[in-house]
Every structure is written in structure tokens, then in C-alpha cells.
Amino acid sequence: MAKILIVEDEKNMQEIIAEYMQRGGHTCFTADDGMDALLTLKNNPMDLMILDIVMPHLDGFSACKMAREMSNLPIIMLTAKSNEDDKLKGYDLGADDYMTKPFSPKVLLAKTNALLSRSSALPADTINTGKISILTAAHKVFLDGKEITLTHKEYELLHFFMSNPGQIFSREQLLNRIWGYDFEGTTRTVDTHIKTLRQKLGDESRHIVTLIRSGYKFEVTT
């Protein structure tokens, strides 16, 4: 069904994850560290990456950041840490979801399938607001005619906002809609992603309006 890159230096864990992904019908590629992962991504476009944080040579945070410069594929990070700041750092670098060790391989497969489903279920049309254009069939965003690079979640947020102009969404609603009900995180994740999305949109970020105690809305202004 999909090509999945598993980046994990513990061979036993790597094999367990690969086994469950293959049971789900996916084709698996493996890498023992961040450097191997980036080389694999360069030579073999992937549909999703499962990325451990603590690895030799190049850690998961660094690998995530560099992978984002190469691709907007969904990324699930694996960590033995439950510290919220570590998770927010990962999201800030472009991760889409987290699994904290120890975890259920069945749940990881479910999260993988959900991310793959959301990333492929895009309507084939173009959405325009101001200087922002989304070519949804190609999963591309243009700002004043020039393509900009967004992470998978930044893209989903912008697409959702532009598809529902003028509607107010709480952080909880955005979290459930974009990350899913089984997401391991807090509403601070929404704020972090909207902050980076605004930075990439520049002056056009004026369309994303923060409403105190209410949430956010996408305002179509002239």
C-alpha cells in the first residue's frame, strides 16, 4: 500500500515495527540512524517515516529537520521521553505525530494508516485566498505565484482553514480534526504549528485570526 521508512537503531524494535507494517500491507525500508535515513529518502521517495529520536551519528530531531527540507511526507517520531517540551520541539521541526516508548505496534500501525489516509484524501481542485493558492491535487501551496514548502500538518491546517473561511474553531476542534482523537499531545501543538505557518505565509498570515478564549478563524480579507 505505502512505502514506509523505519529509522530505529535498536534492531529488535526495528524488526517488530517492520513486521507490523508489513502485516498492514506496507513495504518497509529500514535505517539504523539519521544519516542512513536521509540517504534513503534522497534515493527512494517514501510515503511516511517512523523516526526514533535517540540514535547515533545523527539524532531524530536533526534528521526530522533535514528531512523536511527534502520532503513533506508524514513523520511519526518515537521517543522514550514523555516531556512535553521534547514533543513540541519535534512538532516545531515538522513531525506529525508521536509515540512514546513503550508503545503498542498495533496502535502505531493504526496511526500510520490514519496519517496515510488523511494525506492522500485530498480533493482535486484549487483554493485561492488573497495571494495564497493551494493546488490540492499536487499537495502544493503558492504564495504570490511562488511555491512555498509546508510540513504535512501545516498544509492540512491551511487547507482546512481555507476550506472553511469565517468559521471559528477552538484549539481542541483543530487538534481533533487535524491530529485525530488518539493524538498524544496538548493544544499547545496547535499554537506551535500556526506560529510556523504564519511565518511562512508572511503578510498573508493576516488571514489567520486569533480569537482570545475562542480559538482561530480564517478571515477572507481584501
LUMMIFI-656760 format. One record per residue (C-alpha): x, y, z; residue in three letters. Coordinates in steps of 0.1 Angstrom, whole numbers, plus 5000, padded with zeros to 4 digits. Each point is the difference from the previous one (the first is absolute). Layout:
// LUMMIFI-656760
XYZALA ...
//
This chain:
// LUMMIFI-656760
500050005000MET 502650255010ALA 503850035003LYS 501050055036ILE 503550095013LEU 500749875035ILE 502950185017VAL 501049825032GLU 503449905012ASP 498749715022GLU 499849714977LYS 497449815020ASN 497650305000MET 500750074964GLN 499049644991GLU 496950015021ILE 498850334984ILE 500849874965ALA 498149685007GLU 496850185010TYR 500350254971MET 500349714976GLN 497049835015ARG 498150324991GLY 501049954964GLY 502850264999HIS 503549984986THR 502750075025CYS 503550164997PHE 502250025030THR 502850235012ALA 502249975031ASP 500650375005ASP 499150354987GLY 502750004974MET 498949674985ASP 496450135000ALA 500850324981LEU 502049804974LEU 497049764996THR 497650294996LEU 502250164974LYS 500149694978ASN 496549855008ASN 497050235004PRO 497949885030MET 496450035010ASP 500750025038LEU 502949995024MET 500149855035ILE 502950175017LEU 501749935034ASP 501550305018ILE 503049855019VAL 502349864974MET 503850004992PRO 501650234974HIS 496950224994LEU 497150025025ASP 496350004991GLY 499550375005PHE 502850094975SER 498949734976ALA 496450135001CYS 501150364993LYS 502249894971MET 497349764986ALA 497550295000ARG 502350184975GLU 499849714977MET 496349885003SER 496750085016ASN 499349635008LEU 498249925033PRO 502449945029ILE 499349805032ILE 502650045027MET 500949745025LEU 501350105034THR 500649865035ALA 499550355013LYS 496650125011SER 501150365005ASN 497550244983GLU 502850244989ASP 501749724981ASP 496849924982LYS 499450374992LEU 503650024986LYS 499249714977GLY 496850164988TYR 501950334995ASP 502549824977LEU 497249844980GLY 498949685017ALA 496449904995ASP 499549765030ASP 501749845029TYR 500249655016MET 501549985035THR 501949685008LYS 498949745010PRO 497250004975PHE 497649764983SER 501149914964PRO 496349974992LYS 499450365010VAL 503050114980LEU 498649824969LEU 496650175006ALA 501650345003LYS 502049934969THR 496949904980ASN 498150315012ALA 502850234990LEU 500349844966LEU 496350024995SER 499850375009ARG 503050094978SER 498549834969SER 496450105004ALA 500450344983LEU 497450144976PRO 501350074965ALA 499450384998ASP 501650345007THR 499250225029ILE 500950374999ASN 499950285026THR 502050324996GLY 503549914988LYS 499649645013ILE 499249724976SER 499749635008ILE 500349744972LEU 498549725020THR 500549734974ALA 503750065001ALA 500250085037HIS 501750334992LYS 499650355014VAL 500950324982PHE 500550355015LEU 499750284974ASP 500849744973GLY 503049855017LYS 499949655015GLU 500649985038ILE 500949705020THR 497749905028LEU 500149705023THR 497249754997HIS 498150145030LYS 500550364990GLU 498549914966TYR 497149825016GLU 499350305023LEU 500250254971LEU 497849784978HIS 497449965028PHE 500050385007PHE 499650104964MET 497349744995SER 498050145029ASN 500450384998PRO 498450215027GLY 499449705024GLN 501450015035ILE 501849695012PHE 501249935035SER 503549855005ARG 498349685011GLU 498049994968GLN 503150064979LEU 501949745019LEU 497349734995ASN 499550094963ARG 503750024990ILE 501849775024TRP 497249765009GLY 498349905032TYR 502849765010ASP 502650274998PHE 502650005028GLU 500450375007GLY 498550325011THR 498350314984THR 503450175001ARG 500849794970THR 497450204980VAL 501550335010ASP 503549884991THR 499049904965HIS 497950314994ILE 503150215010LYS 502249834975THR 497350024973LEU 499650375006ARG 503750054996GLN 500049834966LYS 497050194988LEU 501550345008GLY 497650294995ASP 497349754989GLU 499949865036SER 497550285007ARG 497349764988HIS 500649785030ILE 498350195029VAL 500549915037THR 496950045021LEU 500750035037ILE 498549715020ARG 498349874968SER 502749874976GLY 500750094964TYR 498250084968LYS 501050064964PHE 498850344989GLU 499750094963VAL 501150364999THR 500950224971THR 
//
